[in-house]
Amino acid sequence: MDDGRPIFLQIAEQIENSVIDGSLPEEGQVPSTNELAAFHRINPATAAKGINQLVDDGILYKKRGIGMFVSPGAQAKLRQRRRDQFAALYLQPLLAEAAKLGIHTSELKSMIERYEENR
């Protein structure tokens, strides 16, 4: 778990990915900070920081004395956030580069379709 970003962000993203792919369903219980810390061999405070970020974002909620759970609507919220990020990170630069190269939208669509066929 080290891609140069803070570990607590990596923990949060890992949980987000599990919510998005459905392996952590809405209303499902999330591993405790101690479980995450033991699994990743990190300080429990670091794991808690990742969990707390997701609580602040409305992705998780706490049931006092029981643990953390995935909030209703979390999957849709995360998918929308990731779609918005996808557009900003990939589509905008792609369209800007295509414009520089004189590639029109229809040609770009054809390129994508050809790529899909050959995958």
DASUL-V833282 format. One record per residue. N is the residue number from 0. OMEGA is omega in whole degrees, -180 to 180 (999 if undefined). D_LAST is the distance of its C-alpha to the last C-alpha in whole Angstrom. Layout:
N,OMEGA,D_LAST + N,OMEGA,D_LAST
//
This chain:
0,175,29 + 1,178,30 + 2,178,27 + 3,177,30 + 4,177,31 + 5,-176,34 + 6,-179,33 + 7,176,35 + 8,178,32 + 9,177,29 + 10,-180,31 + 11,-180,31 + 12,178,27 + 13,178,27 + 14,177,29 + 15,180,27 + 16,179,24 + 17,176,25 + 18,-179,27 + 19,-178,24 + 20,175,22 + 21,179,25 + 22,168,26 + 23,-176,29 + 24,175,30 + 25,-174,33 + 26,177,36 + 27,-180,35 + 28,-180,37 + 29,176,35 + 30,-180,36 + 31,178,39 + 32,178,40 + 33,177,41 + 34,178,39 + 35,-179,36 + 36,-180,38 + 37,-178,39 + 38,-176,35 + 39,-179,34 + 40,179,38 + 41,177,39 + 42,178,42 + 43,178,42 + 44,178,43 + 45,177,39 + 46,180,38 + 47,179,40 + 48,177,39 + 49,178,36 + 50,-178,37 + 51,176,39 + 52,179,37 + 53,174,35 + 54,179,38 + 55,180,39 + 56,180,36 + 57,-180,37 + 58,178,34 + 59,172,36 + 60,-176,40 + 61,168,43 + 62,-174,45 + 63,178,48 + 64,-178,49 + 65,-180,46 + 66,-179,43 + 67,-178,40 + 68,178,38 + 69,-179,34 + 70,172,36 + 71,-180,35 + 72,-177,33 + 73,-178,31 + 74,180,28 + 75,179,28 + 76,-180,29 + 77,179,27 + 78,180,24 + 79,179,26 + 80,-180,27 + 81,176,23 + 82,178,22 + 83,178,25 + 84,179,24 + 85,180,20 + 86,-178,22 + 87,-175,24 + 88,-173,22 + 89,-175,19 + 90,-179,20 + 91,177,23 + 92,179,22 + 93,-179,19 + 94,178,22 + 95,179,25 + 96,178,23 + 97,180,22 + 98,178,25 + 99,-177,26 + 100,180,24 + 101,178,25 + 102,-180,22 + 103,-177,23 + 104,-180,21 + 105,178,20 + 106,178,19 + 107,176,17 + 108,179,16 + 109,179,14 + 110,180,12 + 111,180,11 + 112,178,10 + 113,179,9 + 114,179,6 + 115,-179,5 + 116,-176,6 + 117,-180,4 + 118,999,0
//
